[in-house]
Amino acid sequence: MRLDKFLANAGVGSRKQVKVLLKKGKVLVNNETVKSPKHKVRPHQDCVVVNGEVIEYEPFVYLMLNKPAGIISATEDESQMTTIDMIDGYDHLNLFPVGRLDKDTEGLILITNDGAFNHRVMSPNHHVPKQYYVELAHSVEPSAVEQFAVGIELKEGLLKPAELEILEPDNCARVTIHEGKYHQVKRMFHAVDNEVVYLKREAIGSLELDPTLAKGDYRKLSAEELALFED
Ligand code: URA
């Protein structure tokens, strides 16, 4: 594998940034300075060091992005900015978002190139809950808590029970759902005569959005965070 591709895939930087590092002599392969991006390395066999740090070969990438409003959950689009456009430095990895958030929804979205991981998080059989913070046009009626718990009826049929917690002030709520139908949270509140005016995903399973990530920022999941999704 080409050295520049290896380094870009490992998240060291974009191919352009990697070329600069190589030119500056910051990259060692088996203790020799290598400046050519075309130099071939054998992942798991050759020892690649950048600025004194050993770079592990990582075929899969797992990122959490704090999605801002106004960005679509797609890999590419002719006219609109996508979640993948927000990610630098993994250009050759065919990243995609795990599931979707609406264009106006903010918060936690996972980005990966691992199809099996995507399946584990999204498949209804794995029952990974998704938690949202919601602001509504009207106060949330206490009766909605019971209706969500029993299961809201949408045109596709009866939804799985969802947990609804009314917050202070009472036009704010936290809701946890166990499936991912189109516009699900908005339609659930619509079914109880309310309207979502702001929606933010706070958690997927037990993985919470890192509160230090500003809107539009992303970071790799730690090994412990990744392990939260193991069967
Ligand atoms: N439910 C919605 O209505 N929108 C989202 O973006 C996510 C869940």
Residues whose N, C-alpha, C, O or C-beta is under 5 A from the ligand:
A	BS01	URA	R100 L101 D102 T105 H183 Q184 V185 K186 R187
